[in-house]
Structures are given as structure tokens and as C-alpha cells.
Amino acid sequence: MSGMSSSYFHILNGGSTAETFRRTGIPGEHFVWREILSEGPTPCASGEPDSHHLFDEHVLKLRAYYLKRSSGVPPAHYLKEMRDQEEILGASLRSQELVLWFEADFFCQMNLIGLLRWLASQEHLPSAIRLIYAETFPGKPDFRGLGELNETQLKSLYSTRVPVEENLLRQAERFWSAYCSPDPPNLLKLKSDLTPAWMRRTLELHLRRFPSFETGLNAVEEQTLRLLLDGPLKIADLFQRIGNCQATRAYGMGDLQYWGYLATMKRLERPLISIDGPPSLPGYDETVTRSVLDRWTAEIADFGREVLSGASDSVHENGIDAWLGGLHLSGKHSIWRWRETDQTLLKK
């Protein structure tokens, strides 16, 4: 990164766009933000974020431990990258115009909300902050994200950038505070107050990550079991199908994220699925080809069928140990659940 004194500074969410962005000729520095705020712990004292940092050292270390356990990310690597990234983010504030390039899935939306909250906490901001929010693209009915665009198509989005107004920063602050809170009813209070439609959708997706009131399954677990009802699947095929399903497509999960879900479903006291293949699923920084992935096959377990039918409750039988933002769900009883019928959270 050269100098950091450019008039324009671009923050890209995800490395798949970076190489194409370099070929667009769009002026200014650019930086790929590599975080995954949709996964792992993001607790804040009393539900209030640290004023000037994304996370304090305690939370960074908590996240490093979680990501090591769930995805095999080396803690030292994560901690160094996050510290380096915050330094670059701080330097980006010296630009005249800051441009945020984000997509319409839950992964990107949570990173965007966290970034907007961080910007809202800064004393000095660039003269202009603008957002490119890529939800659709002409001629691409199945558009998934910026990474599938060529340089001409990506460059065409530059003229669509819109100002980030004060109201959006404040709404992001409120959302992030509720997301980081250990008190889930704070999330329900947001439902009628959020103005941006994309932020309301993000909240809805987050709420469906809570265990279901009826089965104890979250949205990804339930859809995974449904996809396996007709028979075993190679995990590569299962990942592709979970990314195409209406109920789960919007989460924008990467493969490591999804392998984490599968590993959890397999290692429960009463497993929801079985996986035939090597003991560990592909990990961080491994070169993975289709032939490598074909070594693993997933199959629904008898208990998974019981849970889907409503005859058993996964949380009551297995317990839960999961972080949803600032909330740590732990144990078998008195766990916050999402009830779809009346769109509410309650304990069971």
C-alpha cells in the first residue's frame, strides 16, 4: 500500500474483487477488509461498543480462539491481521473520499454494519463517505457478488455510489450495539425502527440463526438436514445446494464457515449427521480441489430425522455452545429461541 495519502480510498469486502479492481483504472488506494463479523463472539461491555476501536484486546483474543476452533485460523495470524487492518482503516480516514464496496448477503452486511459503526465513532472523517451496495447487476439474474464481475462491469458501479449520511451511521450504531448485547430483546426493539431495507433484512437473517423454538435447529442446520433427506451427498454438492436454497442463500457463507456448521452437527452427543471420510474437514489455508472434497460424504442421522419431524429437540438433547454476536448460548434449557410463527424471541 503506497503512502495512504490518496484523495480516494476504497474498502473492498473480500479478496475475490481485489485483482479485478486493480484493472479498472478507478483512482485511489484500495484495501481488502478481511473480517467475518457474522461469525463468532462480538461482546461489548454493557452492550456498548468500545468507542474508537472495532474490538478491544480481550474480544480480539476471544474471537481468535473461536475462529481457531471453528475454522482452524491460527490465532497469531488473526490477531496480527486485525491489528494491521485497524491501522490501515485509521489511515484511510485521511483520504478526501472513502468508498465502501459491499454486497447484499449477510456476511457482507454484518461487516458493513460493523464498519459503519466504527466510522460513526471517529472524531475526524473524510469529506465524503460513499457506499456501493451491489444487490443486483444488469444481465445477471443470478447475481451473487462483485467477485463475478469483470473490470468493465465493476467500473460501471463506481457511478452508482451514494453518500453515507449521518442517519445511516447512527442506525448502524444502534444495530451494532444490539448485536453485541447479551440481551436479545434489544434486537426485537430494532425491528420497527430500522429505515434501510437491507438493514432490516440483515436483522431478519440474524434472528433465524437462533435455534428454532420447535426443533432447536437454526436456519442453516435445518436446511442442511432437509437437503440430506433424499440421500447422502458429497460435501461439495451439499455446499453448492445450501448456497442456492432460498432459506440460506442470503447468508453468503464461505466454505470454511459451512464446514464449521457440518463439524458441529457431526460431533454432537446425538449427532444430526454423519460424515464419511477423513477425520477432519478441510481447514484454513489448505489447497482444496473438487477431487479433495469428494473424499467426504454427509448423511442425515436417525436423530436428525427425529428432530426434523418434531419428535425431538436438538438443544434439549445435545445442549448448545454458540455465539451470536454478543450473546453466548450455552446449556440445554432456558435458551433463547426464535419462534417463526409470531416472529419473536423467547426462552425455552
TORBAGU-327477 format. One record per residue (C-alpha): x, y, z; residue in one letter. Coordinates in steps of 0.05 Angstrom, whole numbers, plus 5000, padded with zeros to 4 digits. Example, Ala and Ser with C-alpha at 12.3 -4.5 7.8 and 13.67 -1.06 7.14 Angstrom:
BEGIN
{u = 5246	v = 4910	w = 5156	residu = A}
{u = 5273	v = 4979	w = 5143	residu = S}
//
This chain:
BEGIN
{u = 5000	v = 5000	w = 5000	residu = M}
{u = 5032	v = 5064	w = 4977	residu = S}
{u = 5032	v = 5125	w = 5023	residu = G}
{u = 4959	v = 5125	w = 5045	residu = M}
{u = 4951	v = 5199	w = 5026	residu = S}
{u = 4907	v = 5188	w = 4965	residu = S}
{u = 4847	v = 5232	w = 4952	residu = S}
{u = 4806	v = 5168	w = 4944	residu = Y}
{u = 4808	v = 5106	w = 4987	residu = F}
{u = 4767	v = 5043	w = 4972	residu = H}
{u = 4749	v = 4989	w = 5022	residu = I}
{u = 4731	v = 4923	w = 4989	residu = L}
{u = 4697	v = 4868	w = 5027	residu = N}
{u = 4730	v = 4805	w = 5003	residu = G}
{u = 4793	v = 4787	w = 4965	residu = G}
{u = 4758	v = 4760	w = 4903	residu = S}
{u = 4745	v = 4831	w = 4879	residu = T}
{u = 4815	v = 4860	w = 4891	residu = A}
{u = 4851	v = 4835	w = 4828	residu = E}
{u = 4794	v = 4858	w = 4783	residu = T}
{u = 4791	v = 4925	w = 4818	residu = F}
{u = 4865	v = 4937	w = 4802	residu = R}
{u = 4849	v = 4932	w = 4728	residu = R}
{u = 4791	v = 4982	w = 4729	residu = T}
{u = 4833	v = 5045	w = 4730	residu = G}
{u = 4789	v = 5074	w = 4785	residu = I}
{u = 4833	v = 5125	w = 4821	residu = P}
{u = 4857	v = 5117	w = 4893	residu = G}
{u = 4884	v = 5066	w = 4942	residu = E}
{u = 4845	v = 5004	w = 4958	residu = H}
{u = 4845	v = 4955	w = 5016	residu = F}
{u = 4811	v = 4888	w = 5026	residu = V}
{u = 4778	v = 4882	w = 5094	residu = W}
{u = 4783	v = 4810	w = 5117	residu = R}
{u = 4737	v = 4801	w = 5176	residu = E}
{u = 4678	v = 4756	w = 5190	residu = I}
{u = 4634	v = 4794	w = 5238	residu = L}
{u = 4576	v = 4747	w = 5223	residu = S}
{u = 4612	v = 4692	w = 5260	residu = E}
{u = 4640	v = 4685	w = 5330	residu = G}
{u = 4636	v = 4728	w = 5393	residu = P}
{u = 4629	v = 4803	w = 5389	residu = T}
{u = 4612	v = 4820	w = 5462	residu = P}
{u = 4617	v = 4891	w = 5488	residu = C}
{u = 4614	v = 4914	w = 5560	residu = A}
{u = 4542	v = 4930	w = 5578	residu = S}
{u = 4525	v = 4921	w = 5505	residu = G}
{u = 4562	v = 4984	w = 5486	residu = E}
{u = 4619	v = 4980	w = 5436	residu = P}
{u = 4689	v = 5007	w = 5451	residu = D}
{u = 4686	v = 5079	w = 5427	residu = S}
{u = 4744	v = 5082	w = 5377	residu = H}
{u = 4764	v = 5010	w = 5363	residu = H}
{u = 4729	v = 4954	w = 5327	residu = L}
{u = 4746	v = 4908	w = 5386	residu = F}
{u = 4787	v = 4913	w = 5449	residu = D}
{u = 4844	v = 4863	w = 5461	residu = E}
{u = 4801	v = 4817	w = 5503	residu = H}
{u = 4749	v = 4809	w = 5449	residu = V}
{u = 4802	v = 4801	w = 5395	residu = L}
{u = 4832	v = 4743	w = 5434	residu = K}
{u = 4764	v = 4713	w = 5446	residu = L}
{u = 4749	v = 4716	w = 5371	residu = R}
{u = 4818	v = 4687	w = 5355	residu = A}
{u = 4803	v = 4627	w = 5400	residu = Y}
{u = 4735	v = 4617	w = 5369	residu = Y}
{u = 4760	v = 4621	w = 5297	residu = L}
{u = 4815	v = 4572	w = 5313	residu = K}
{u = 4764	v = 4523	w = 5339	residu = R}
{u = 4712	v = 4533	w = 5284	residu = S}
{u = 4756	v = 4543	w = 5222	residu = S}
{u = 4827	v = 4528	w = 5241	residu = G}
{u = 4851	v = 4601	w = 5233	residu = V}
{u = 4918	v = 4608	w = 5271	residu = P}
{u = 4905	v = 4657	w = 5329	residu = P}
{u = 4971	v = 4693	w = 5318	residu = A}
{u = 4954	v = 4704	w = 5245	residu = H}
{u = 4885	v = 4730	w = 5261	residu = Y}
{u = 4909	v = 4777	w = 5316	residu = L}
{u = 4964	v = 4807	w = 5272	residu = K}
{u = 4918	v = 4816	w = 5213	residu = E}
{u = 4864	v = 4850	w = 5254	residu = M}
{u = 4914	v = 4898	w = 5285	residu = R}
{u = 4945	v = 4914	w = 5218	residu = D}
{u = 4877	v = 4924	w = 5187	residu = Q}
{u = 4854	v = 4974	w = 5240	residu = E}
{u = 4918	v = 5014	w = 5228	residu = E}
{u = 4902	v = 5017	w = 5154	residu = I}
{u = 4829	v = 5035	w = 5169	residu = L}
{u = 4854	v = 5092	w = 5212	residu = G}
{u = 4899	v = 5117	w = 5156	residu = A}
{u = 4841	v = 5114	w = 5107	residu = S}
{u = 4807	v = 5170	w = 5146	residu = L}
{u = 4859	v = 5218	w = 5117	residu = R}
{u = 4831	v = 5210	w = 5047	residu = S}
{u = 4783	v = 5261	w = 5018	residu = Q}
{u = 4733	v = 5208	w = 4996	residu = E}
{u = 4723	v = 5140	w = 5026	residu = L}
{u = 4686	v = 5090	w = 4982	residu = V}
{u = 4657	v = 5026	w = 5012	residu = L}
{u = 4644	v = 4967	w = 4964	residu = W}
{u = 4596	v = 4916	w = 4994	residu = F}
{u = 4547	v = 4863	w = 4973	residu = E}
{u = 4477	v = 4842	w = 4994	residu = A}
{u = 4490	v = 4778	w = 5034	residu = D}
{u = 4492	v = 4771	w = 5109	residu = F}
{u = 4567	v = 4762	w = 5111	residu = F}
{u = 4578	v = 4828	w = 5076	residu = C}
{u = 4522	v = 4864	w = 5111	residu = Q}
{u = 4548	v = 4849	w = 5181	residu = M}
{u = 4618	v = 4872	w = 5160	residu = N}
{u = 4588	v = 4936	w = 5132	residu = L}
{u = 4548	v = 4950	w = 5195	residu = I}
{u = 4610	v = 4939	w = 5238	residu = G}
{u = 4650	v = 4985	w = 5194	residu = L}
{u = 4596	v = 5039	w = 5194	residu = L}
{u = 4593	v = 5035	w = 5270	residu = R}
{u = 4668	v = 5044	w = 5273	residu = W}
{u = 4664	v = 5105	w = 5227	residu = L}
{u = 4609	v = 5135	w = 5270	residu = A}
{u = 4656	v = 5132	w = 5330	residu = S}
{u = 4713	v = 5171	w = 5297	residu = Q}
{u = 4725	v = 5244	w = 5312	residu = E}
{u = 4751	v = 5262	w = 5242	residu = H}
{u = 4722	v = 5233	w = 5178	residu = L}
{u = 4737	v = 5243	w = 5104	residu = P}
{u = 4699	v = 5299	w = 5070	residu = S}
{u = 4657	v = 5246	w = 5035	residu = A}
{u = 4639	v = 5174	w = 5051	residu = I}
{u = 4603	v = 5137	w = 4996	residu = R}
{u = 4573	v = 5068	w = 4990	residu = L}
{u = 4568	v = 5020	w = 4932	residu = I}
{u = 4518	v = 4968	w = 4952	residu = Y}
{u = 4514	v = 4914	w = 4899	residu = A}
{u = 4448	v = 4877	w = 4905	residu = E}
{u = 4434	v = 4865	w = 4831	residu = T}
{u = 4471	v = 4874	w = 4765	residu = F}
{u = 4440	v = 4883	w = 4695	residu = P}
{u = 4441	v = 4820	w = 4654	residu = G}
{u = 4458	v = 4776	w = 4713	residu = K}
{u = 4393	v = 4748	w = 4741	residu = P}
{u = 4430	v = 4703	w = 4789	residu = D}
{u = 4479	v = 4756	w = 4812	residu = F}
{u = 4516	v = 4736	w = 4875	residu = R}
{u = 4571	v = 4787	w = 4885	residu = G}
{u = 4625	v = 4834	w = 4860	residu = L}
{u = 4674	v = 4777	w = 4850	residu = G}
{u = 4638	v = 4752	w = 4789	residu = E}
{u = 4644	v = 4818	w = 4751	residu = L}
{u = 4698	v = 4836	w = 4700	residu = N}
{u = 4735	v = 4902	w = 4704	residu = E}
{u = 4687	v = 4938	w = 4657	residu = T}
{u = 4626	v = 4915	w = 4697	residu = Q}
{u = 4659	v = 4931	w = 4763	residu = L}
{u = 4679	v = 5001	w = 4739	residu = K}
{u = 4607	v = 5015	w = 4718	residu = S}
{u = 4585	v = 5010	w = 4791	residu = L}
{u = 4630	v = 5068	w = 4811	residu = Y}
{u = 4580	v = 5119	w = 4786	residu = S}
{u = 4525	v = 5087	w = 4829	residu = T}
{u = 4559	v = 5104	w = 4895	residu = R}
{u = 4514	v = 5142	w = 4944	residu = V}
{u = 4531	v = 5186	w = 5003	residu = P}
{u = 4533	v = 5154	w = 5072	residu = V}
{u = 4490	v = 5201	w = 5112	residu = E}
{u = 4493	v = 5214	w = 5187	residu = E}
{u = 4427	v = 5177	w = 5196	residu = N}
{u = 4457	v = 5113	w = 5167	residu = L}
{u = 4517	v = 5117	w = 5213	residu = L}
{u = 4471	v = 5125	w = 5274	residu = R}
{u = 4427	v = 5067	w = 5253	residu = Q}
{u = 4489	v = 5024	w = 5245	residu = A}
{u = 4510	v = 5044	w = 5315	residu = E}
{u = 4443	v = 5021	w = 5343	residu = R}
{u = 4444	v = 4956	w = 5304	residu = F}
{u = 4515	v = 4940	w = 5326	residu = W}
{u = 4500	v = 4956	w = 5398	residu = S}
{u = 4441	v = 4908	w = 5397	residu = A}
{u = 4481	v = 4855	w = 5360	residu = Y}
{u = 4536	v = 4859	w = 5412	residu = C}
{u = 4489	v = 4859	w = 5471	residu = S}
{u = 4478	v = 4796	w = 5514	residu = P}
{u = 4404	v = 4815	w = 5517	residu = D}
{u = 4368	v = 4790	w = 5454	residu = P}
{u = 4304	v = 4832	w = 5465	residu = P}
{u = 4346	v = 4891	w = 5444	residu = N}
{u = 4345	v = 4861	w = 5374	residu = L}
{u = 4269	v = 4859	w = 5373	residu = L}
{u = 4266	v = 4932	w = 5392	residu = K}
{u = 4302	v = 4949	w = 5326	residu = L}
{u = 4252	v = 4915	w = 5281	residu = K}
{u = 4205	v = 4974	w = 5272	residu = S}
{u = 4259	v = 5028	w = 5276	residu = D}
{u = 4309	v = 5009	w = 5221	residu = L}
{u = 4300	v = 5051	w = 5158	residu = T}
{u = 4344	v = 5018	w = 5106	residu = P}
{u = 4311	v = 4956	w = 5077	residu = A}
{u = 4377	v = 4919	w = 5073	residu = W}
{u = 4389	v = 4930	w = 5147	residu = M}
{u = 4320	v = 4902	w = 5164	residu = R}
{u = 4335	v = 4841	w = 5122	residu = R}
{u = 4402	v = 4832	w = 5158	residu = T}
{u = 4365	v = 4833	w = 5225	residu = L}
{u = 4315	v = 4780	w = 5200	residu = E}
{u = 4372	v = 4735	w = 5177	residu = L}
{u = 4407	v = 4742	w = 5244	residu = H}
{u = 4344	v = 4725	w = 5283	residu = L}
{u = 4337	v = 4660	w = 5243	residu = R}
{u = 4406	v = 4639	w = 5266	residu = R}
{u = 4377	v = 4629	w = 5336	residu = F}
{u = 4355	v = 4557	w = 5350	residu = P}
{u = 4283	v = 4545	w = 5329	residu = S}
{u = 4231	v = 4544	w = 5384	residu = F}
{u = 4204	v = 4478	w = 5357	residu = E}
{u = 4266	v = 4438	w = 5339	residu = T}
{u = 4328	v = 4473	w = 5366	residu = G}
{u = 4357	v = 4479	w = 5296	residu = L}
{u = 4380	v = 4544	w = 5265	residu = N}
{u = 4364	v = 4561	w = 5193	residu = A}
{u = 4428	v = 4531	w = 5164	residu = V}
{u = 4423	v = 4467	w = 5205	residu = E}
{u = 4350	v = 4456	w = 5186	residu = E}
{u = 4363	v = 4467	w = 5111	residu = Q}
{u = 4423	v = 4421	w = 5113	residu = T}
{u = 4381	v = 4364	w = 5142	residu = L}
{u = 4326	v = 4376	w = 5091	residu = R}
{u = 4377	v = 4372	w = 5034	residu = L}
{u = 4401	v = 4305	w = 5061	residu = L}
{u = 4332	v = 4274	w = 5068	residu = L}
{u = 4336	v = 4244	w = 4998	residu = D}
{u = 4403	v = 4211	w = 5010	residu = G}
{u = 4478	v = 4224	w = 5023	residu = P}
{u = 4514	v = 4280	w = 4987	residu = L}
{u = 4587	v = 4297	w = 4975	residu = K}
{u = 4601	v = 4358	w = 5018	residu = I}
{u = 4619	v = 4399	w = 4956	residu = A}
{u = 4550	v = 4386	w = 4927	residu = D}
{u = 4518	v = 4400	w = 4994	residu = L}
{u = 4554	v = 4467	w = 4999	residu = F}
{u = 4531	v = 4485	w = 4929	residu = Q}
{u = 4459	v = 4468	w = 4945	residu = R}
{u = 4458	v = 4505	w = 5012	residu = I}
{u = 4483	v = 4566	w = 4974	residu = G}
{u = 4426	v = 4561	w = 4924	residu = N}
{u = 4369	v = 4549	w = 4974	residu = C}
{u = 4321	v = 4606	w = 4985	residu = Q}
{u = 4326	v = 4597	w = 5061	residu = A}
{u = 4402	v = 4601	w = 5065	residu = T}
{u = 4429	v = 4633	w = 5001	residu = R}
{u = 4427	v = 4703	w = 5032	residu = A}
{u = 4477	v = 4684	w = 5086	residu = Y}
{u = 4533	v = 4685	w = 5035	residu = G}
{u = 4572	v = 4631	w = 5072	residu = M}
{u = 4643	v = 4613	w = 5052	residu = G}
{u = 4665	v = 4541	w = 5051	residu = D}
{u = 4703	v = 4545	w = 5117	residu = L}
{u = 4642	v = 4574	w = 5151	residu = Q}
{u = 4598	v = 4517	w = 5125	residu = Y}
{u = 4648	v = 4463	w = 5143	residu = W}
{u = 4644	v = 4491	w = 5214	residu = G}
{u = 4569	v = 4480	w = 5214	residu = Y}
{u = 4577	v = 4409	w = 5189	residu = L}
{u = 4631	v = 4393	w = 5240	residu = A}
{u = 4586	v = 4417	w = 5297	residu = T}
{u = 4527	v = 4377	w = 5272	residu = M}
{u = 4571	v = 4315	w = 5269	residu = K}
{u = 4605	v = 4319	w = 5337	residu = R}
{u = 4542	v = 4328	w = 5380	residu = L}
{u = 4527	v = 4277	w = 5434	residu = E}
{u = 4469	v = 4255	w = 5390	residu = R}
{u = 4495	v = 4273	w = 5320	residu = P}
{u = 4448	v = 4304	w = 5269	residu = L}
{u = 4491	v = 4279	w = 5211	residu = I}
{u = 4547	v = 4231	w = 5198	residu = S}
{u = 4606	v = 4246	w = 5152	residu = I}
{u = 4644	v = 4191	w = 5117	residu = D}
{u = 4716	v = 4209	w = 5101	residu = G}
{u = 4780	v = 4233	w = 5135	residu = P}
{u = 4771	v = 4254	w = 5208	residu = P}
{u = 4776	v = 4329	w = 5197	residu = S}
{u = 4742	v = 4371	w = 5144	residu = L}
{u = 4785	v = 4418	w = 5101	residu = P}
{u = 4818	v = 4472	w = 5143	residu = G}
{u = 4845	v = 4542	w = 5137	residu = Y}
{u = 4898	v = 4554	w = 5084	residu = D}
{u = 4890	v = 4485	w = 5054	residu = E}
{u = 4891	v = 4477	w = 4978	residu = T}
{u = 4823	v = 4446	w = 4964	residu = V}
{u = 4802	v = 4418	w = 4896	residu = T}
{u = 4739	v = 4382	w = 4877	residu = R}
{u = 4775	v = 4315	w = 4880	residu = S}
{u = 4798	v = 4330	w = 4950	residu = V}
{u = 4728	v = 4350	w = 4973	residu = L}
{u = 4699	v = 4286	w = 4943	residu = D}
{u = 4733	v = 4247	w = 4999	residu = R}
{u = 4677	v = 4269	w = 5046	residu = W}
{u = 4603	v = 4249	w = 5043	residu = T}
{u = 4549	v = 4274	w = 5090	residu = A}
{u = 4487	v = 4235	w = 5110	residu = E}
{u = 4429	v = 4251	w = 5156	residu = I}
{u = 4429	v = 4212	w = 5221	residu = A}
{u = 4368	v = 4179	w = 5251	residu = D}
{u = 4367	v = 4233	w = 5305	residu = F}
{u = 4368	v = 4286	w = 5251	residu = G}
{u = 4305	v = 4256	w = 5221	residu = R}
{u = 4273	v = 4256	w = 5290	residu = E}
{u = 4288	v = 4329	w = 5301	residu = V}
{u = 4263	v = 4350	w = 5232	residu = L}
{u = 4198	v = 4313	w = 5245	residu = S}
{u = 4188	v = 4350	w = 5311	residu = G}
{u = 4194	v = 4286	w = 5352	residu = A}
{u = 4258	v = 4311	w = 5387	residu = S}
{u = 4292	v = 4377	w = 5405	residu = D}
{u = 4365	v = 4382	w = 5387	residu = S}
{u = 4382	v = 4433	w = 5441	residu = V}
{u = 4346	v = 4395	w = 5497	residu = H}
{u = 4383	v = 4331	w = 5477	residu = E}
{u = 4452	v = 4358	w = 5459	residu = N}
{u = 4456	v = 4426	w = 5491	residu = G}
{u = 4486	v = 4485	w = 5454	residu = I}
{u = 4551	v = 4524	w = 5456	residu = D}
{u = 4547	v = 4581	w = 5406	residu = A}
{u = 4560	v = 4655	w = 5400	residu = W}
{u = 4510	v = 4700	w = 5364	residu = L}
{u = 4543	v = 4768	w = 5366	residu = G}
{u = 4548	v = 4787	w = 5440	residu = G}
{u = 4504	v = 4731	w = 5464	residu = L}
{u = 4534	v = 4664	w = 5486	residu = H}
{u = 4482	v = 4609	w = 5482	residu = L}
{u = 4502	v = 4553	w = 5529	residu = S}
{u = 4467	v = 4494	w = 5560	residu = G}
{u = 4404	v = 4453	w = 5547	residu = K}
{u = 4349	v = 4494	w = 5579	residu = H}
{u = 4327	v = 4566	w = 5585	residu = S}
{u = 4359	v = 4581	w = 5518	residu = I}
{u = 4337	v = 4640	w = 5474	residu = W}
{u = 4299	v = 4613	w = 5414	residu = R}
{u = 4267	v = 4642	w = 5351	residu = W}
{u = 4193	v = 4628	w = 5340	residu = R}
{u = 4176	v = 4639	w = 5268	residu = E}
{u = 4100	v = 4638	w = 5277	residu = T}
{u = 4098	v = 4703	w = 5316	residu = D}
{u = 4167	v = 4729	w = 5298	residu = Q}
{u = 4194	v = 4734	w = 5368	residu = T}
{u = 4250	v = 4710	w = 5414	residu = L}
{u = 4235	v = 4674	w = 5478	residu = L}
{u = 4268	v = 4625	w = 5525	residu = K}
{u = 4255	v = 4550	w = 5525	residu = K}
//
